[in-house]
Amino acid sequence: MGKLFNRQKRETETAVDSDDSLLHVAIAGGSLSEWETFGSLWESRIEELTSLMGPLGIQFLSLYPYGPDAEDHKVQGKTFDRKLSVNGIEVMIHSSTDGRDRICSALEKRNEYEIINENFLDQQLFGNAGDPDLVVVLGRANCLPRSLVWELAYSEIVFVEQSWMLLSIDKIQSAIEEYFLRHRRFGGVNT
């Protein structure tokens, strides 16, 4: 069955409106305390991911923690948020373990005359990247991370049962290959 819900057209050229492209990948994995202990390995992990994704035409990579854990209080107050460009890919690292907090922050930034709608939230949360086409969740398939709320509306989700600390690029490559085997419904369901 065809798409039941069509994505609204965006003004930017980077938004995805077809089934056959992959421009924005989000990965949710690890906790803030794991991210803290990952330390100097961040740069090599980002280099590996962008080297894999660049030849595939992926333009945006978003990284989110899977969610909070009991050790996160040790890094309370520390932010991992940053944007950088590596191998021609815009990389956005988000340190919020609760996607609702990111939505509330976006709403706080609006002026009183702005209309709150899907396009407004998309712009605030993703900028030119648009909704992620593919969300790779490092964890069991029976649990969605709290760090992702808005990102799940139109995204394809692939679960990879491997930790952030031990993540192999082969697993991400397999997730991308699985994405290309799917027919996207952009939030629609078969009836």
PAVEX-596217 format. One line per 5 residues: their letters; for each residue x, y, z of C-alpha. Coordinates in Angstrom, 1 decimal, always signed. Each point is the difference from the previous one (the first is absolute). Layout:
! residues N
a	X/Y/Z ~ ...
! end
This chain:
! residues 191
mgklf	+0.0/+0.0/+0.0 ~ +1.2/+3.5/-0.7 ~ +0.9/+2.7/+2.4 ~ -2.9/+1.0/+2.3 ~ +1.7/+3.1/+1.3
nrqkr	+2.1/+2.2/-2.2 ~ +2.8/+2.0/+1.5 ~ -0.6/+3.7/-0.5 ~ +2.3/+1.5/-2.6 ~ +2.9/+2.0/+1.5
eteta	+1.6/+3.1/-1.2 ~ +3.5/-1.5/+0.2 ~ +1.5/-2.3/-2.6 ~ +1.3/-2.4/+2.7 ~ -3.3/-1.4/+1.1
vdsdd	-0.9/-3.5/-1.0 ~ -3.3/-0.6/-1.7 ~ +0.6/-3.2/-1.9 ~ +0.5/-3.7/+0.9 ~ +3.4/-0.4/-1.7
sllhv	+2.3/+2.5/+1.7 ~ +1.8/+0.1/+3.3 ~ +1.2/+3.4/+1.1 ~ -0.3/+0.0/+3.8 ~ +1.0/-2.8/+2.3
aiagg	-0.5/+0.1/+3.8 ~ +1.7/-2.4/+2.4 ~ -1.3/-0.4/+3.6 ~ +2.5/-1.8/+2.2 ~ +1.7/+0.0/+3.3
slsew	-0.6/+2.1/+3.0 ~ +1.6/+3.3/+1.0 ~ +2.3/-1.7/+2.4 ~ +1.1/-2.4/-2.8 ~ +0.5/+3.0/-2.2
etfgs	+2.2/+1.6/+2.6 ~ +2.2/-3.0/+0.3 ~ +0.2/-0.3/-3.8 ~ +2.2/+3.1/+0.2 ~ +2.6/+0.3/-2.7
lwesr	-1.7/-2.8/-2.1 ~ -2.7/+2.4/-1.1 ~ +2.0/+1.5/-2.8 ~ +0.9/-3.4/-1.5 ~ -3.6/-1.3/+0.4
ieelt	-1.3/+3.1/-1.9 ~ +2.7/-0.4/-2.6 ~ -1.0/-3.7/-0.5 ~ -3.7/+0.8/-0.2 ~ +0.4/+2.8/-2.5
slmgp	+2.4/-1.9/-2.1 ~ -2.6/-2.7/-0.4 ~ -2.9/+2.3/-0.6 ~ +1.6/+2.6/-2.4 ~ +0.3/-2.3/-3.1
lgiqf	-3.7/-0.9/+0.5 ~ -1.1/+3.7/-0.3 ~ -1.0/+0.4/+3.6 ~ +0.3/+3.6/+0.9 ~ -1.0/+0.1/+3.7
lslyp	+0.8/-2.1/+3.0 ~ -1.7/+0.5/+3.4 ~ +1.3/-1.7/+3.1 ~ -2.2/-0.4/+3.1 ~ +0.5/-1.9/+3.3
ygpda	-2.3/-3.0/+0.3 ~ -1.2/+1.3/+3.3 ~ +0.9/+0.6/+3.6 ~ +1.7/-2.6/+2.2 ~ +0.8/-0.2/+3.7
edhkv	+3.5/+1.5/-0.6 ~ -1.1/+3.1/-1.9 ~ +0.0/+2.1/+3.2 ~ +3.8/-0.1/-0.2 ~ -0.1/+2.1/-3.1
qgktf	-2.9/+2.2/+1.0 ~ +0.3/+3.5/-1.4 ~ +2.4/-1.1/-2.8 ~ -1.2/+0.5/-3.5 ~ +1.2/-1.9/-3.0
drkls	-2.0/+2.1/-2.4 ~ +1.9/+1.2/-3.1 ~ -0.2/+0.3/-3.7 ~ +2.9/-0.7/-2.3 ~ +0.8/-0.9/-3.6
vngie	+2.0/-3.1/-0.6 ~ +0.6/-1.6/-3.5 ~ -2.6/+2.3/-1.4 ~ -2.7/-1.2/+2.4 ~ -1.7/+2.3/+2.5
vmihs	+0.3/-1.7/+3.4 ~ -2.3/+1.0/+2.9 ~ +0.5/-1.4/+3.5 ~ -2.9/+0.4/+2.4 ~ +0.5/-0.8/+3.7
stdgr	-3.7/+0.1/+1.1 ~ -1.1/-3.4/+1.2 ~ -3.7/+1.1/-0.2 ~ -1.3/+1.0/-3.3 ~ -2.8/+1.9/+1.7
drics	+2.6/+2.4/+1.4 ~ +1.2/+0.8/-3.4 ~ -3.5/+0.8/-1.2 ~ -0.6/+2.2/+3.0 ~ +3.3/+1.8/-0.6
alekr	-1.1/+0.6/-3.6 ~ -3.3/+1.5/+1.1 ~ +1.7/+2.3/+2.5 ~ +2.1/+1.5/-2.8 ~ -2.9/+1.1/-2.1
neyei	-1.3/+3.5/+0.0 ~ -3.6/+0.6/+1.0 ~ -1.1/+0.5/-3.6 ~ +1.4/-3.2/-1.5 ~ -2.6/-2.7/-0.7
inenf	+0.9/-3.3/+1.4 ~ -0.4/-2.7/-2.6 ~ +1.9/-3.0/-1.3 ~ +2.2/+2.2/-2.3 ~ +0.9/+2.3/+3.0
ldqql	+1.0/-3.0/+2.2 ~ +1.9/-1.7/-2.9 ~ +2.0/+3.2/-0.6 ~ +0.8/+0.4/+3.7 ~ +0.9/-3.6/+0.6
fgnag	+1.7/-0.9/-3.3 ~ +0.9/+3.2/-1.9 ~ +0.8/-0.8/-3.6 ~ +0.4/-3.7/+0.7 ~ -3.8/-0.7/+0.2
dpdlv	-1.4/-3.1/+1.7 ~ +2.4/-2.9/+0.2 ~ -0.6/-2.5/-2.8 ~ +1.6/-2.8/+2.0 ~ +0.2/-0.3/+3.8
vvlgr	+2.5/-2.7/+1.2 ~ -0.8/-0.9/+3.6 ~ +2.8/-1.8/+1.8 ~ -2.1/-2.2/+2.2 ~ -2.7/-2.6/+0.2
anclp	-2.9/+0.2/-2.5 ~ -2.6/+0.0/+2.8 ~ +1.0/+3.4/+1.4 ~ +0.2/+3.5/-1.6 ~ +2.4/+2.5/+1.5
rslvw	-1.5/+3.0/+1.9 ~ +2.5/+2.2/-1.8 ~ -2.1/-0.4/-3.2 ~ -3.5/+1.3/-0.1 ~ -0.4/+2.2/-3.0
elays	+2.6/-1.9/-2.1 ~ -2.2/-3.1/-0.2 ~ -3.0/+1.5/-1.9 ~ +1.3/-0.5/-3.5 ~ +3.2/-2.0/+0.5
eivfv	+0.8/-3.6/-0.7 ~ +1.3/-1.7/+3.1 ~ +2.7/-2.7/+0.0 ~ +1.0/-1.6/+3.3 ~ +3.5/-1.1/+0.5
eqswm	+0.7/-2.0/+3.1 ~ +3.5/+1.3/+0.7 ~ +1.2/+2.6/+2.5 ~ +1.3/+3.5/-0.9 ~ +3.4/-1.0/+1.5
llsid	+0.4/-3.1/-2.2 ~ -1.9/+1.2/-3.1 ~ +1.6/-1.2/-3.2 ~ -0.4/+1.8/-3.3 ~ -1.2/-3.2/-1.6
kiqsa	-3.1/+0.1/+2.1 ~ -0.8/+3.5/-1.2 ~ +0.7/-1.0/-3.6 ~ -2.5/-2.9/+0.5 ~ -2.6/+2.4/+1.4
ieeyf	+0.4/+2.2/-3.0 ~ -0.3/-3.0/-2.4 ~ -3.2/-1.0/+1.9 ~ -1.4/+3.5/-0.5 ~ +0.4/-0.2/-3.8
lrhrr	-2.0/-3.3/+0.0 ~ -3.0/+1.7/+1.6 ~ -2.9/+1.8/-1.5 ~ -0.5/+3.3/+1.9 ~ -3.5/+0.9/+1.1
fggvn	+0.9/+3.3/+1.9 ~ -2.1/-0.8/+3.0 ~ -2.8/-1.8/-1.9 ~ -1.2/-3.5/+0.7 ~ -1.2/-2.8/-2.1
t	-3.7/-0.7/+0.3
! end
